[in-house]
Amino acid sequence: MNQIIKRIIDNIEKVIIGKRNVIEQLMVALLSEGHVLIEDVPGVGKTQVVGALAKSVDGIFNRIQFTPDIMPSDVVGFSMFDPETKEFTYKSGVVMCNFLLADEINRSSPKCQSSLLEIMEEFQVTVDGKIHTVPRPFMVLATENPVEHQGTYKLPEAQMDRFLLKISMGYPNKEEEKLILDRFEGENPLKKLESIITMEELVNMQEQVKEVTVLDNIKYYIVDLIHESRKNPKVLVGISPRGGISLLKAAKSLAYIRGRDYVIPDDIQEMAIPVLSHRIILKSNIGVTSDEIIKEAIKNVEVPLY
């Protein structure tokens, strides 16, 4: 494993117990300059893992608690008239940071949710016709509760497609839960967590990921998986081309984390579900999940030699 990435993971694990797979997927998104949706029930550590990731990197971390009364201007900022200069000046919103925690994103109105669309795709906001670029690197880490539906608004498909990964924390086992009780019996360890790398080091790693080699047969493997899932009769709307691009980026980041400068089919298979499953819309009452559609595609498509 890449030693810098290992140091970051070890640092996060000072707070989060038994979720190395989740942390590695967050590292994939971080290196891919992608965004993450963490969907799970309350209390399993969604906010804690995001906070630990943000504190491990020496960047700007902002958090916004999404509620029905949050306005788009709270997110992207607004223009305010300055009586001295007789001009409108831009007052930045919470997006002007490196890591944005959009907590319980599905509790805000569709109008407020849509304010993130431009940011997540183009890394900029447009306010009163003027473009304002967010700091780079920039990452949205959103959380939502899939069980509670009262007072929530389903994320539109266009926004779901902008998340590189959708992941779930899951419950800890008995031994892990006992360790959690021990660790959090006193002060929250997140308060004492220190940064491991600078923003410059992170940007350098992101550039190195772009140099990871992907052979044509691996690219065709990605295309074959996506087309296999699209032709499934249980699928109403299939994976977009953005999904294929996202899978390619995620596989390159995973290869880099594993200490390789080339992608293998195992990288594609490991990242396929977290990258692709949330981009599928299924027909109603068909009795399968989107994860199962991806697993079926992986089973049916021939694995290339490398």
C-alpha positions in Angstrom: 0.0 0.0 0.0 1.1 3.6 -0.7 2.8 4.7 2.5 1.3 8.2 2.6 -2.2 6.8 2.1 -1.5 4.2 4.9 -0.6 7.0 7.3 -3.9 8.8 6.5 -5.9 5.6 7.0 -4.1 4.8 10.3 -4.8 8.4 11.4 -8.5 8.1 10.6 -8.6 4.7 12.4 -7.7 6.5 15.6 -11.3 7.6 15.5 -13.1 5.0 13.4 -13.0 1.4 14.3 -13.4 -1.6 12.0 -14.3 0.3 8.8 -11.0 0.1 6.8 -12.9 -0.7 3.6 -15.1 2.4 4.0 -12.0 4.5 4.7 -10.2 3.1 1.6 -13.2 4.0 -0.5 -13.0 7.5 0.9 -9.3 7.6 -0.1 -10.3 6.5 -3.6 -12.8 9.4 -3.8 -10.2 11.9 -2.4 -7.5 10.9 -5.0 -10.1 10.9 -7.8 -11.3 14.4 -6.9 -14.7 12.9 -6.6 -17.7 13.3 -4.2 -19.2 10.8 -1.8 -22.7 10.0 -0.6 -22.7 8.1 2.7 -26.1 6.5 3.2 -26.9 4.8 6.5 -28.9 4.9 9.7 -28.1 7.5 12.4 -25.3 6.9 14.8 -23.0 4.5 12.9 -20.2 7.1 12.4 -21.0 8.9 9.1 -20.2 12.4 10.4 -17.2 11.1 12.4 -15.5 9.5 9.5 -15.9 12.6 7.3 -14.6 14.8 10.1 -11.6 12.4 10.6 -10.8 12.5 6.9 -11.0 16.3 6.7 -8.8 16.8 9.8 -6.2 14.3 8.4 -5.6 16.7 5.5 -4.5 20.3 6.2 -7.4 21.9 4.4 -10.5 24.0 5.0 -13.4 22.0 6.4 -17.0 23.4 6.4 -20.2 21.7 7.6 -23.8 22.6 6.8 -26.8 20.9 8.4 -29.4 20.6 5.7 -32.9 21.4 6.8 -36.0 22.5 4.9 -35.4 26.2 5.7 -31.8 26.2 4.3 -31.6 28.5 1.3 -29.4 28.1 -1.8 -27.6 31.4 -0.8 -26.5 29.7 2.4 -24.6 27.2 0.2 -23.3 29.1 -2.7 -23.2 32.7 -1.3 -24.9 35.9 -2.4 -24.2 39.4 -3.6 -24.5 42.3 -1.2 -24.6 46.0 -2.0 -21.7 48.0 -0.6 -22.9 51.6 0.0 -19.3 52.9 0.1 -18.2 51.5 -3.3 -21.7 51.5 -4.8 -21.1 48.0 -6.1 -22.3 44.6 -5.3 -19.7 42.3 -3.6 -19.8 38.6 -3.3 -20.3 37.1 0.1 -19.2 33.5 0.0 -21.3 30.5 1.2 -20.1 27.3 2.9 -18.9 25.8 -0.4 -15.8 28.0 -0.3 -13.7 25.3 1.3 -11.8 22.1 0.5 -14.1 19.6 2.3 -17.8 20.3 2.5 -19.9 18.1 4.8 -23.5 18.2 3.6 -25.1 16.6 6.6 -28.5 14.9 6.0 -28.6 16.4 2.5 -32.0 14.8 1.7 -33.7 17.0 4.4 -33.3 20.2 2.2 -35.6 21.3 -0.5 -35.0 20.3 -4.1 -34.1 23.9 -4.9 -31.4 23.9 -2.3 -30.1 20.5 -3.3 -29.8 21.7 -6.9 -27.5 24.5 -5.8 -24.8 21.8 -5.5 -25.1 20.6 -9.1 -22.8 23.2 -10.7 -20.3 23.0 -7.8 -20.0 19.2 -7.9 -19.5 19.1 -11.7 -17.6 22.3 -12.6 -16.1 23.3 -9.2 -17.5 26.7 -9.5 -20.6 28.7 -8.5 -22.5 31.3 -10.5 -24.0 34.2 -8.5 -25.7 37.1 -10.3 -24.0 36.1 -13.6 -20.5 36.0 -12.1 -18.4 32.9 -11.7 -16.6 32.1 -8.5 -14.2 29.1 -8.4 -14.1 27.0 -5.3 -10.7 26.1 -3.8 -9.0 23.0 -5.2 -9.0 20.3 -4.3 -12.7 20.3 -3.4 -14.8 17.5 -2.2 -18.5 17.1 -1.2 -19.2 14.5 1.5 -22.9 14.1 1.9 -24.8 12.0 4.4 -28.4 10.8 4.4 -30.6 8.4 6.4 -32.3 5.9 4.0 -34.8 4.7 6.6 -36.5 7.9 7.7 -38.7 9.4 4.9 -40.8 12.0 6.7 -39.6 15.5 6.0 -37.1 14.4 3.4 -36.7 15.0 -0.3 -35.3 12.3 -2.6 -32.1 13.4 -4.4 -32.7 13.8 -8.1 -31.0 11.4 -10.5 -28.8 14.2 -11.9 -27.3 14.8 -8.5 -26.9 11.1 -7.7 -24.9 10.8 -10.9 -22.5 13.5 -9.7 -21.4 11.4 -6.7 -18.4 9.3 -7.5 -19.2 6.8 -4.8 -22.2 5.8 -2.7 -21.2 3.9 0.4 -22.6 2.5 3.6 -21.0 2.3 7.0 -22.9 -0.7 8.5 -23.1 -1.8 12.1 -20.0 -2.9 13.9 -19.6 -6.4 15.3 -19.6 -7.0 19.1 -15.8 -6.7 19.5 -15.7 -3.5 17.5 -18.6 -2.0 19.4 -16.8 -2.7 22.7 -13.7 -0.9 21.4 -15.9 2.0 20.4 -17.3 2.2 23.9 -13.7 2.2 25.3 -12.5 4.8 22.9 -15.4 7.2 23.3 -15.8 6.8 27.1 -13.8 9.9 27.6 -13.2 12.8 25.2 -14.0 12.3 21.5 -10.7 11.3 19.8 -11.6 13.4 16.8 -10.8 16.6 18.8 -7.2 15.5 19.2 -6.7 14.3 15.6 -3.9 16.1 13.7 -3.3 16.6 10.0 -1.0 14.1 8.2 -0.5 15.7 4.9 -0.6 19.2 3.4 -2.9 20.3 0.5 0.2 20.4 -1.8 1.0 16.8 -1.0 -2.6 15.8 -1.7 -2.6 17.6 -5.1 0.7 15.9 -6.0 -0.8 12.5 -5.3 -3.9 13.4 -7.3 -1.6 14.2 -10.2 0.3 10.9 -9.8 -3.0 9.0 -10.0 -3.7 10.5 -13.4 -0.5 8.8 -14.7 -1.7 5.3 -13.7 -1.8 3.2 -16.8 -5.1 1.7 -18.1 -4.8 -0.7 -21.1 -7.4 -0.7 -23.8 -8.7 -4.1 -22.8 -9.4 -2.8 -19.3 -11.3 0.1 -20.8 -13.3 -2.2 -22.9 -14.0 -4.3 -19.8 -15.6 -1.2 -18.2 -17.6 -0.5 -21.3 -18.8 -4.2 -21.5 -19.9 -4.1 -17.8 -21.9 -1.0 -18.3 -23.6 -2.2 -21.5 -24.3 -5.5 -19.9 -26.1 -3.8 -17.0 -28.0 -1.5 -19.4 -29.5 -4.3 -21.4 -30.8 -6.0 -18.2 -34.7 -6.1 -18.6 -35.1 -5.1 -14.9 -33.3 -1.8 -15.5 -35.5 1.3 -16.4 -32.6 3.8 -16.8 -29.1 2.6 -17.2 -25.7 3.9 -16.3 -24.6 7.1 -18.0 -21.2 7.6 -19.7 -20.2 9.6 -16.6 -20.5 6.4 -14.7 -17.9 4.8 -16.9 -15.6 7.7 -16.5 -16.1 7.6 -12.7 -15.3 3.9 -12.6 -12.1 4.5 -14.6 -11.0 7.2 -12.2 -11.9 5.1 -9.1 -10.0 2.1 -10.4 -6.9 4.2 -11.1 -7.0 5.6 -7.6 -7.4 2.1 -6.1 -4.5 0.8 -8.1 -2.4 3.8 -6.7 -3.5 3.0 -3.2 -2.5 -0.7 -3.7 1.0 0.5 -4.8 0.6 -0.2 -8.5 1.0 2.1 -11.5 -1.5 0.1 -13.6 -5.1 -1.0 -13.3 -6.1 -4.7 -13.2 -9.6 -6.2 -13.6 -9.8 -6.7 -9.8 -9.7 -2.9 -9.4 -12.7 -2.6 -11.7 -14.7 -5.3 -9.9 -13.9 -3.9 -6.5 -15.1 -0.4 -7.3 -18.0 -1.4 -9.6 -20.8 -1.5 -7.0 -19.9 1.7 -5.0 -19.4 3.6 -8.3 -22.2 2.3 -10.5 -25.1 1.0 -8.4 -26.6 4.4 -7.4 -26.7 5.4 -11.1 -29.2 2.7 -12.0 -33.0 3.2 -11.9 -34.9 -0.1 -11.6 -38.4 -0.9 -12.8 -40.9 -1.1 -10.0 -41.7 -4.3 -8.2 -38.9 -6.4 -9.7 -37.5 -7.8 -6.5 -33.8 -7.1 -7.0 -31.4 -4.4 -6.0 -29.1 -2.3 -8.2 -26.1 -4.0 -6.4 -27.4 -7.4 -7.7 -27.6 -6.0 -11.2 -24.0 -5.0 -11.1 -23.0 -8.4 -9.6 -24.8 -10.1 -12.4 -23.0 -8.0 -15.0 -19.7 -8.8 -13.5 -20.6 -12.5 -13.6 -21.7 -12.4 -17.2 -18.8 -10.4 -18.7 -15.6 -12.1 -19.6 -12.6 -10.9 -17.6 -9.8 -9.7 -19.8 -6.2 -10.8 -19.6 -3.6 -8.3 -18.5 
